[in-house]
Amino acid sequence: MLIASLFLFLVSYVSPVSFDISLAGNFGEPRPNHFHGGIDVKTQHEEGKPVHSIGDGYVCKVSVSTGGYGNAVFVRHPDGYTSVYAHLQQFAPAIEAKVKQWQYNHKSWEGEIPFSATDFPVVSGQVIALSGNTGASMGPHLHLEIHQTDTWDMYDPLEFLPEGVVKDGRCPEATAIMAYPQQGEGSFCGMSHKVLLTLKDGHLPDSLTAWGKVGFAICADDFMEGSSNHYGIRYTSLFVDGVEVFHSDVNGIPSDMNRMVNSWGDYDEFKESKRWFMKSFVEPGNLLPFLTTDQRKGYIFFQQEKIYLLKYVLKDFFGNERVYEFRIAGKKQVISQDSISEGHRQKLKWDEENNIDQSGVKLNIPKGCLPDNIVLTVGADTARWSGKYSFVDKSTPLFHYADIALRIGKHVVDTTKLYITADGTYLGGNATEEGWVRTTTRDLGGVFSLGYDNLPPVISAVDKAKWIDSGNIIYEVKDTLSGVDRVEGAIDGLFVLFEPIPHSRKYICRLKKTPVKKIGKQRSLEFVVWDRRNNKQLVKDQINY
C-alpha cells in the first residue's frame, strides 16, 4: 500500500499537445450506443501535430484498424491509469518499427500489437506520435481517453490535465424538457404520451398540470468560449420542492455499460429529431453507477392538488452553472389504461432471459440486455434463402448481444456462403448441421433474413502508370455483399504490406517501406482480396522496380 501510495505522487500529468487546447468534443457526450469516451482536441484543422504522452509510464499496446480508434497508442501509468491517443497519422519511429515488424510477422495490417514494459518507456511530455484523421474520425483531431487500468472504466481526462490547460467560462444551456407520464399510472396536461416542452427565455408556461407517475428529461448542451461546438453536460440535478430526486455526474463509466446510454437518453427521440433528452429517472435495467436517485428512481408522483416546484441545475466540469425552475400544478386527471391486443405479440421481461422459438427463427436474449419490459410483434415473410423476420418496427438497441438463428429455407450447395442480414446489413453467421445459420445482434430492429455471397471482390488498379514514380501501388476494392475481410500482397513471392487509405475503398503499398529492394528489373506483383464469406480474388501485375 505504501509503494502504491508513493506512485500516486510520481505521475505529473501534462497537456498532450504543445498548443492551446480547444475541444471539439468532451467526455461523456451521449451518442447512439455509446458515451464519448474521451476528449477531442482540435489540431488546428491539420494532421501531423506532435502528440505527447501526458505522463510517465510505458507504451503497453498499439492498435491499428480501419474503424474505431484508427491508429492508437496506449500508455500505462504507474498510478493505475492508462491513457489512449487515437486517430493518429503515424507513430514515433521506434513504435512504428515494432508495429511494422508485427504486421509483417502476422501478414496483417490490422491488429493489436502488445508492448512489454521495456519496449518503449516514456516520460511525461515525450512525443509518441503525430495527430491524424484515421479510424472513425470525421476530421483531423486527437482523441484522448483515460481508463482505470484494472477495470477499464472510463474517466474524464479533464480530471487529470493540469488546471488551466483547458479554459471555460460559459454555462450550460437547456432548450427543452420532456415529460413522460407512465402508461396506466400517470397523466401530463391530460395526455398519456410524452409531451415536449420548449423553453422560451429559460422558462416554461405556468399552465402545466400533472397527476400520478411522471418522469422528466432535459435537452441541454455545454459550451466553451471561442468554439461553436456543443458538449455534453457533466452534472445534472433535478429537485422537487427543494428535495433532490435525481443527480448525474458523468464520470467513471464502466466500459461494458456503454450502451446503457440508450436507456438514459431518449433513443427514439434522438433517432427522430437528433436531440438527446437525458432522463432524470432510471429504468430498472439501467445500472449506470453515476446516476443517483431517490427511492422512487427519479419519477415524480403528483398525488396532491398543489403547486410542485421543479428545479434543474446544470453544471460543467469548471463549475459554470445554470438553473431552470418551473411549476406544475397537481390536478386530478383521467389516467388512460391503454390495452394491448395480444395477436402475435410477446412480452419480454428486463430481469429474465427471453426466448422466441418459431419454425424459422430462434432468438435468445440473455438477462441484462433490456432497460425495461418491452413488447415484440413477430412478423414473418418469405425471402430467397430463408424467411424474413421482424420483431419491432424501429431500431431497438440491446445492452449486450442476443443470439439469433434463421432456418435455411432451400437447398444450398455451399452453406458457408450464407449469412444473416438486418435490413441488408451484414451480421455474419455460421451454418449448422441442423440447417440453421446462427449469429448475434445488438439491435432488435430491422428485417432479418439470410443472404448469400459466392462472388469474389472486384479489384481495380489506380493510376498504374504512376506507381513506380510515386513509389506507391494502389488498388481499389469493391464488394457489395458480405464486404471485404482482408487483403494480402507479394512481390516476387515476398509478402508486402498493403494498408487501407482512410475513408476510401483503396489500399496502398508504400514500396520504400517494404523489405523489397529496388533493383530496376521486372518484378511479379500479386494482390489478393478475401471477402467475409471467404471468396477470393487475385490479380497479377508486373512492375519495373
N, C-alpha and C positions, 0 to 999 in steps of 0.2 A: 504493500500500500504506500509506503514511504517513497519508494522508487517511482511508482506511478504518479504520486503527487508532485514529485520533483519534475517529471516530464511535462506536467501541465504548465510549468513556468518556463520551459525551454523553447516552446514554439511561439514565435513572434510573427504574426501574420501581416502581410503587406498586400498592396494592390497587384492584380495580375497583369496590369498594363502600365506603361510609363507616361500616360497622358491622363488628363482629367476624365473621370468616368461619367458617362451619360448612359442611362439604361433604356434599352428597347423593350425589356420585359422584366418583371420582378418575380420573386419566389412565390409559389402557391397560386398563381393565376389559374382560375378554373378553365379547363379546356375539355373537349369531348374525350372521355375515357381516361383522363389523367390530369393531375396538377402539373403546372410548370415547375419542374424540379430544381430550378436554379435561377440565376440572374443572367440576362442577356446584355453584355457590354457592347455598346456600339464601337465600331472600329473605323469611324470617320469615312464610311462608305467604301472602304478599301480592304483588300486582303493583304497578307504578308506582314502584319504588325507583330513585333516580338511579344510572346506570351511568357509571363514569368510564373514560376512556382510561388504560391502565396505563403509557403512556409517550408521549414526544413523537413526532410524526410527522404523518401526514395520512390522512384517510379516502380510501381508494382504490377502495372499492366498497361498495354496499349491495345486499343480496338480499332479495327478498320472495317467499314461497312458502307454500303450504298445508301442506307437509310439511317434513321435514328441519329446517333452521335456523329456519324461520318467518321472522320479521323479524330481519335480522342486519346488523351493521356490521363492516367490515374496516378496520383501521388499519395502515398500513405505517410501520415504524420505520426510522430511518437505520442501524441496526446489522445489517440484513439479515433481520429477522424481521417477521412480520405477525401481529397479534392479531385474534381474531374474537370477537364478542359476539353471542350467539344467543338466540332465543325472546323477543325484545323486544316490549314492548307498543307503544311508539312511539319515533320518532327525535327528536333535538334539532330545534327549529324550522327551522333553516337546512337541515339534512339532509332533513327532511320536505318542505320546499318543492321541493327538486330532485327528490326521488322522485316527488312528485305531478306535477311538470312532465313527467318521463319517462313516467309512466303515461298521462297524457292525450295526449302526443305519439304514443305507441305503442298507444293504446287497449287497454291491458292492465294489470291489477292486478299480475300475477305477472311477475317478471323479475329480472335482474341489472343494476343501474344503475352504470355506471362514473363515477368522480370523477377529476378531474385533481388534481395536487399542490397547486394553488392554490385549489381549490373549497372545501375545508374543512380547513385545517391545525389541528392540535390540540396542546395541551401536556399534559404529564403531570398527571393528575388532573382534566382537563376533562370535564364532563358531556356525553355524546354520545347518551344515550338513557335510556328508562325500562324497567325489567325487566318481563317479562311471562310468557306461557304459550303462545306461538304455535308453529306447526310441530309437529314430532313431540315434543311436551312433555307429560308426564303430570301436571304441577303447576307452580305458579309457581317459577321459579328462573332464574338466569343461567348460561348455558353459555359458558365461556371457553376458547378454544383459542390455541395458539401454533404458527405454521408458519414454517419457513425459507422466505423469500420466493422464492428461485430454484428450489428443488426441491419445495417444498410438503410436505416431510417434517414430521411432527407431533412436537412436543416437549412434555414435561411442564411446564405452567405454573408448578408449584411451584419449578422451577429458576430462574424469573425474578422471582417475587414476593419482596419483602424478607423477611429472616429474622424470624420471629415473627408474621407476618401470619396464618399457619395454624399451630396448635399441635397436637401429638400426642405422647402418651407411651405409647400402647398398642401391644403387639406383635401381629404377625400370628398367626393360629391355623389349624391344619390339622385337618380332620375325617376324612379318609380318604386312602388310597393305592390306586392301581390297578396291577396287574401285567399286562403284555401279552406272553405268550410268543408268539414269531413262528411263524407257521404252517410246519410242517415243519422248524423249526430250534430250537425251544425248548419247554420244559415248565415249568409252575409248579405246585407242590403236586400233581403228577400230572395236571394239566389242560393242554389245548392252547388254551383260550379265555381271555379276560381274566378276572381274578379281583379282586373288590372286597375291600379290607382296611380295616376300620373301626378308627380309632384310639380307644383307650379310655384316658383319662387321659394321652394323648400317647404311648401305647405300642402295639406290635403283638405278637401271640403269638410265642413263641420256637420254634414248631414249623414254621416256613416252610421249604420246600425248593424248589430250582430246578435246572434243567440246560439248557445251551445258551443261545440268544439270547433275552433278555428285556428289554423296556422297562418303564419305570415312569412314573407320573403322580401328581400330588398335587392334592387338592382343598383349597383354603385361601382365607381371606379376611383382609383387613386391617380394623382398627377404629380409631375415634377416640373420645376422651372426649366425653361429652355427646351422643352420637349413637347411634342404633340401626342406622344404615346399615352395609352391608358394602361393602368396597372391594377392588379388585384388588391383587395383590402386585407390588411394584416389582422386587425382586431375589429370585431363586431359584437355589440351588446344590445339586447332588447330588454327594456324594463316595462313592467306593467304596474301602475300606481306606485312607482318608486322601488319595486322589487325586481331584481334581475332574474329573468326566466331563461335566458339563453346567452351564451358567450362563446366566441370562437377566437382562437389565437393560432393562425395558420403557420405552424412550425412543428418539427418532429413528426413528419408524415411517414408512416410505415410504407415501404415500397410495395408490399403485397395488398395494400388498401387503396392504391392509386385510383382504381376505377370507381371507388365509392364517391368520387366527385360527382358522378352522375346521379347519385341519390341526394347529396347535399344541395346540389344545384338542380334547378328545374330543367331537366334534359329535354323534355318535349318542347318547352317554350324556347329553349336555345335553338333547337332544330328548325323552329318556325320563324323566330324573329332575330336570331343571332345575338340575343341578350341573355346573360346569365342572371337569374334571380336566385340568390343564395338563401336557402330556407333557414328560418330561425326556429325550426322544430326538427326533430331527428326521427327518421323512420326506424322501425325496430331492427332491421338488418344492417343499418349503417353503424359501424364500430369505430369511426374515426376518433382517435383519442383526444384531439384538440377541440372537440365540440363538447361543451358542458351545458347542462340544462337543469331546470328544477325537476321535481319528481314527476311532472306531467309531460316530460320530454319536449318542453318549449311550447306546447299547444296552449292556447288561451281558452278558458271556459267562461263564456259570458252567461252567467246564471242569475244575475241581479239586474233589475231595471234601474241602472245608474249610468253615470258617465265614467268610462275607463280611460285613463291617461296612458298612452303608449309612447315610449321614447326609444329611438335608435341612437346609439353612439358609435360612430365610425372613427377609427384612429389608425394612422400608418406607423411604420417602424420608427419614424423620427419623432413621434408624439403629436403630430398635427391632427387635430380633432374636429369633427363636425357632428352636430346634434340635430336630430329631427324629432319633433313632437307632434302628435296628433291625437284627437279624441274620437272615441267610438261609443255610441250610446247602446247600452244593453237594452234590447227591446224584444219581447216575445214574438217569435215568428214561426210560421209553419215550416217544419223540417221535412223535406221531401224524403220519402222512403222509396227510392228507385228500385224497381225489381229487375232482376237479370234473368232472362229466359235461358233455360238450360241448353236446349239444342245440342250442338257439338262442342259446347264449352267445357273447359276443365279448369278447376281452381288449383293454382299452385300455392303452396304454403312456404313462407320465407324461412321457417325454422325446421323444415323437414327436407329429406331427399324426395325429389319428384320424378316420376317416370311416365312417359307416354309410350305405349306399345300397341301399334296397329299393324295391319297386314303388310304395309310397305315402308313404314318408318318407325324408328325407335329413338326416343330422346330421353337421356338421363341427365338431370340437373342436380348436382350434389348439394347438400345442405350448405348454406353460407353464400349462395350465389345471388340471392334475391334481396332487394331492400325491404320489400313488403309482400303481402299476398297479391297475386295477380291472376287474372282470368284469361285463358287462352281460348281461341276459337280455331280448332284444327280444320284446315281446308285442304282438299286434295283434288288433283287434276292429273292428266297424263302428259308425259313427255317422251322423248325418243328412247332414252335408256332406262328410265325409271318413272315413278310417279313424281308429281310436283306437289310439294307440301308447304303450307304456311301455318303459322301459329298466332301471329299478331299482325295488325295492319300497319305497323310503324316500327322503326328501329327501337329495340328494347334491349339495351346492353346488360350483360351479367357481370357480377364482380369477378367471377372466375370461369374457367372453361366448363362447358357441358359437352357430353358425348352425343353424337348423332350418327345414325346408321340408316342408309337407304337400301332397299332391296333392288337388285338388278332385275330389270323388267323384261329383258330379252337375251337371247344367246349372244355372247360376246366372245370372239376368238381370243383376244388378249385382254384379260381383265386388269392388267397393270396399267392400262391406258385410261381407266375410268377414274373419276374424281368427283367430289361433291362441290357444288357451287351454290352461292346465295345471291340471287339476282344477277347471275352471270359472273360473280366474283369468285375466283379460285379459293377453295378452302383446303383442298388436298384430300387425302384418304387412301386407305388400302383395302383391297377386296379380300373377303374371307372365303373359305371353302364352302360355307353355307349359303353363299350367294348374296352377301351384303357388302356394301362399301362403308367403312367407318372413318370418322374424323372427329374433330372438335370444333366448337363455335363459342364465341363470347357475345353473340347477339341473336336474339330470337326472331328479329325482324327479317323480312325478305322471303323469297320463294326458294326453297331448297330442292335441288334436283341433281341428277348425275350428268356430268359432261364427259366427253371422250376426245382424247388427243393422241392421234398417231401420226401427226405431221411434224416434221423437223423444223427448227427455226430457219429463218431466211437471213443470209449473210450478204452484205454488200460492202465492197471496198470503197473507202472515202479518199478522194484526191490521191489516187495511187501514184500519179506522176510526180508528186511532191514528197513521197515517202523518204527517199534517200537524202534529198537536200535538207529536209526538215529534221530528219533523224527520228521521225515518228510514224509508225504503222498504225492506221486507224481503220477499223471495221464498224459498220452499223449492223445491229442485230434486231430482228423483229420476230416476235412470237405472240400471236393474238389469242391463243387458247390457254394453256397452262402457265405460260410465262417462262422466261429464261432462268435456269438453275445455276449453271456455271460455265465458264469458258476456259480454254487452255490453248497455249501457243507453243510452237517449237521452230527453231532454225537449225537446219541440218541435224534434226533429231534431238537437239538440246533444248530443254524447257526454257521458255522466256515468259516473263510476266506481262499479261495484258490487264490493265486496270480500267474500270469504268470511268468515263468522263462525266462529272456530276451534272445532273439534270438533263441527261440525254440518253439515247439508246446506243451510244458509241463506246468502243473500247480502244484503248491506246497502248501501244508498246513503245516505250522510250528506249531506243536502241543503245544509247550511251550508258544506260543503267542496267543493261543485261550483261551476262557473262560472255556473250559472243563478241569476239574481237573483229574489228574491221580489217578485211584483207583485200578488198577490191575485186572480189570474184563472185560469180553466180552462186547464190545460196538457195536452198529449198526452204520454203516457209509453209507451215501448216497452222491453221486456226480452226479449233473445234468448239462447237457450242452444244450443250445439252439443255433440254427444257426439263420441266418438273415432272414429266412423265417418261423421262429418260430417252426421248427421241433425240437423235444425234445428227448434226450437220458438220461436214468437214469441207473446208476449201483449201486448195493448194495454190501457192504462188511462187514466183521466182523473184529474187531481189539481188541486185548487184551491190554487195556490201563486204 
